[in-house]
Amino acid sequence: MEKQEIIVVGAGAAGLMAAYLLSKSGKRVTILEARERIGGRIYSLNDPTLGYAESGAEFIHGDLTLTKQLLSEAGIGFSPSGGEMWEANGGQLRQSNWNIEGWDELMEALSHLQKDVSIAEFLQEYFGDEKYAQMRDAVIRFVSGYDTADPARASAFALRLEWQQDDEGAQYQIKGGYGELMAFLEKQCKSNGVNFQLEKVVKHIDWTSEQVRLTTADKIGYLAVKVIIALPLGVLKAGIDQPASVVFEPGLMDHSLAIQQMGYGAIIKVLLRFKSDFWNSAKTAKIGFILSGEAIPTWWTQYPAVSNLLTGWLGGLPAEAKKHLDENQLLELAIGSLANIFNKPETELCEELVAWKVVNWTTDPYTLGSYAYDTVESHRARILMQRPVAQKLYFAGEYLYEGPAMGTVEAALASGLAVAQQIS
Ligand SMILES: Cc1cc2nc3c(=O)[nH]c(=O)nc-3n(C[C@H](O)[C@H](O)[C@H](O)COP(=O)(O)OP(=O)(O)OC[C@H]3O[C@@H](n4cnc5c(N)ncnc54)[C@H](O)[C@@H]3O)c2cc1C
């Protein structure tokens, strides 16, 4: 068995970025990836009936340096996205300024918070009164929907930082989709000699101070000097009965604890292609996002692009609770939600429907969730995970990023960059 210089486990944004930078600096790199494709939680679809749609990451949330730098290097364009915010309530659809009543009071109280607690605890402590019930509900829904987090675990300090740094909602979409960026990284890696091994599910990582031995589900062994473990937090958290879970030998006790201490959310995304953009009228011509209290609560159009695609989003504990529903049941929930939002019979919507796809990342064996959120313990856990084990094992992934762009592609790229710098 030939010993490899560096093996990267996982060809998502973090693993590809690390492989790209290390191969560029002359290192010999092999990537072992469980799926038959690269990109991980980035998967731009181009289906004959569904058309172009992002089944995973879709937006650049803000002016994010690394993502924009890489796009510019790759010559890939991007443009502002996102139209007006609308709210659906009791069969009424109206434009919303998305102001949560009492928000300023909430931010004021958060700014004085001295000790970190979960956001649920914070709300109970400072806004437990009945008069704040609506505000509590709105905040919990936001934490669930946007951060896909469990409010009983999500750190109030981290949310305070996120909400203070809100950059006026600057948001972009990539021409051709995020998949173009992954294809660029793959192409660069290949031209630097990176060896891609797809459909290789790593199951065992046996390490000594001399070398690392990896064994895949199909019982192939690989030897390496150093290994970058660029797996999703969900896979690292999973019990050994899961198809993609990895056993370390010797075990990493401190790391196992840190992995469990970090937060990782749940998400189900629904893509519906209709015959027409029936939601578009003179009044709603700029409709971008729709928030509702429906089973699939959040929806968006492709505005300003003209498109017949509607995307539904169910995040956090409600997604966790529905993750075992099959695709048809989730589609039914989606159609029922839209029928209530647009005040239309379900039959009419079904007749309008041309193609659909339910993407349940929470049960996808190679993801097992959405993306990371900070718990009260995340900061310390992350510092531990960022430290290499015996200069042999290095962890990378969006969950290891510390900063305002948590749970994003930027976070994954930044982590890939950090690990490549550690090794170089
Ligand atoms: C529905 C959804 C929407 C999102 N929307 C956005 C967005 O709009 N904007 C944004 O910036 N971010 C978004 N994100 C987050 C973003 O996609 C992730 O933060 C980022 O892509 C994670 O990259 P990663 O390399 O850390 O992990 P991943 O992309 O998950 O890569 C990990 C890789 O490891 C592989 N793997 C798993 N198990 C094994 C194993 N045992 N052996 C070998 N390989 C294995 C996986 O197949 C995968 O390819 C979204 C995520 C989801 C799920």
The ligand as an SDF file (V2000), in Angstrom:
LIG
                    3D

 53 58  0  0  0  0  0  0  0  0999 V2000
  -30.2350   23.1490    2.6150 C   0  0  0  0  0  0  0  0  0  0  0  0
  -29.0060   23.9570    2.8680 C   0  0  0  0  0  0  0  0  0  0  0  0
  -28.9810   25.2710    2.4710 C   0  0  0  0  0  0  0  0  0  0  0  0
  -27.8590   26.0470    2.6920 C   0  0  0  0  0  0  0  0  0  0  0  0
  -27.8580   27.3360    2.2520 N   0  0  0  0  0  0  0  0  0  0  0  0
  -26.7080   28.0510    2.3050 C   0  0  0  0  0  0  0  0  0  0  0  0
  -26.6380   29.3150    1.6810 C   0  0  0  0  0  0  0  0  0  0  0  0
  -27.6130   29.7990    1.0950 O   0  0  0  0  0  0  0  0  0  0  0  0
  -25.4620   29.9780    1.7610 N   0  0  0  0  0  0  0  0  0  0  0  0
  -24.3560   29.4650    2.3910 C   0  0  0  0  0  0  0  0  0  0  0  0
  -23.2930   30.1020    2.3980 O   0  0  0  0  0  0  0  0  0  0  0  0
  -24.4040   28.2510    2.9940 N   0  0  0  0  0  0  0  0  0  0  0  0
  -25.5450   27.5390    2.9550 C   0  0  0  0  0  0  0  0  0  0  0  0
  -25.6050   26.2890    3.5130 N   0  0  0  0  0  0  0  0  0  0  0  0
  -24.4370   25.8040    4.2680 C   0  0  0  0  0  0  0  0  0  0  0  0
  -23.3090   25.3080    3.3550 C   0  0  0  0  0  0  0  0  0  0  0  0
  -23.8450   24.4920    2.3570 O   0  0  0  0  0  0  0  0  0  0  0  0
  -22.3060   24.5330    4.2020 C   0  0  0  0  0  0  0  0  0  0  0  0
  -21.8730   25.3220    5.2960 O   0  0  0  0  0  0  0  0  0  0  0  0
  -21.0580   24.1030    3.4300 C   0  0  0  0  0  0  0  0  0  0  0  0
  -21.3510   23.6990    2.1090 O   0  0  0  0  0  0  0  0  0  0  0  0
  -20.3910   22.9770    4.2210 C   0  0  0  0  0  0  0  0  0  0  0  0
  -19.2100   22.5570    3.6130 O   0  0  0  0  0  0  0  0  0  0  0  0
  -18.2960   21.4720    4.3480 P   0  0  0  0  0  0  0  0  0  0  0  0
  -17.1720   21.1760    3.4340 O   0  0  0  0  0  0  0  0  0  0  0  0
  -17.9870   21.9030    5.7270 O   0  0  0  0  0  0  0  0  0  0  0  0
  -19.2270   20.1730    4.5120 O   0  0  0  0  0  0  0  0  0  0  0  0
  -19.9500   19.2800    3.3780 P   0  0  0  0  0  0  0  0  0  0  0  0
  -20.2970   20.1050    2.1980 O   0  0  0  0  0  0  0  0  0  0  0  0
  -21.0460   18.5700    4.0520 O   0  0  0  0  0  0  0  0  0  0  0  0
  -18.7990   18.2560    2.9260 O   0  0  0  0  0  0  0  0  0  0  0  0
  -18.5090   17.0960    3.6520 C   0  0  0  0  0  0  0  0  0  0  0  0
  -18.2490   15.9670    2.6720 C   0  0  0  0  0  0  0  0  0  0  0  0
  -17.9540   14.7660    3.4010 O   0  0  0  0  0  0  0  0  0  0  0  0
  -18.5550   13.6670    2.7170 C   0  0  0  0  0  0  0  0  0  0  0  0
  -18.6610   12.5380    3.6420 N   0  0  0  0  0  0  0  0  0  0  0  0
  -19.5710   12.3540    4.6400 C   0  0  0  0  0  0  0  0  0  0  0  0
  -19.2980   11.1990    5.2940 N   0  0  0  0  0  0  0  0  0  0  0  0
  -18.1950   10.6550    4.7190 C   0  0  0  0  0  0  0  0  0  0  0  0
  -17.3940    9.4940    4.9710 C   0  0  0  0  0  0  0  0  0  0  0  0
  -17.6660    8.6690    5.9900 N   0  0  0  0  0  0  0  0  0  0  0  0
  -16.3220    9.2330    4.1500 N   0  0  0  0  0  0  0  0  0  0  0  0
  -16.0260   10.0850    3.1250 C   0  0  0  0  0  0  0  0  0  0  0  0
  -16.7240   11.2050    2.8500 N   0  0  0  0  0  0  0  0  0  0  0  0
  -17.7850   11.4980    3.6450 C   0  0  0  0  0  0  0  0  0  0  0  0
  -19.8710   14.2370    2.2570 C   0  0  0  0  0  0  0  0  0  0  0  0
  -20.4430   13.4650    1.2260 O   0  0  0  0  0  0  0  0  0  0  0  0
  -19.4780   15.6400    1.8090 C   0  0  0  0  0  0  0  0  0  0  0  0
  -19.1300   15.6680    0.4380 O   0  0  0  0  0  0  0  0  0  0  0  0
  -26.7270   25.4940    3.3280 C   0  0  0  0  0  0  0  0  0  0  0  0
  -26.7330   24.1550    3.7340 C   0  0  0  0  0  0  0  0  0  0  0  0
  -27.8740   23.3880    3.5210 C   0  0  0  0  0  0  0  0  0  0  0  0
  -27.8750   21.9570    3.9400 C   0  0  0  0  0  0  0  0  0  0  0  0
  1  2  1  0
  2  3  1  0
  2 52  2  0
  3  4  2  0
  4  5  1  0
  4 50  1  0
  5  6  2  0
  6  7  1  0
  6 13  1  0
  7  8  2  0
  7  9  1  0
  9 10  1  0
 10 11  2  0
 10 12  1  0
 12 13  2  0
 13 14  1  0
 14 15  1  0
 14 50  1  0
 15 16  1  0
 16 17  1  0
 16 18  1  0
 18 19  1  0
 18 20  1  0
 20 21  1  0
 20 22  1  0
 22 23  1  0
 23 24  1  0
 24 25  2  0
 24 26  1  0
 24 27  1  0
 27 28  1  0
 28 29  2  0
 28 30  1  0
 28 31  1  0
 31 32  1  0
 32 33  1  0
 33 34  1  0
 33 48  1  0
 34 35  1  0
 35 36  1  0
 35 46  1  0
 36 37  1  0
 36 45  1  0
 37 38  2  0
 38 39  1  0
 39 40  1  0
 39 45  2  0
 40 41  1  0
 40 42  2  0
 42 43  1  0
 43 44  2  0
 44 45  1  0
 46 47  1  0
 46 48  1  0
 48 49  1  0
 50 51  2  0
 51 52  1  0
 52 53  1  0
M  END
$$$$
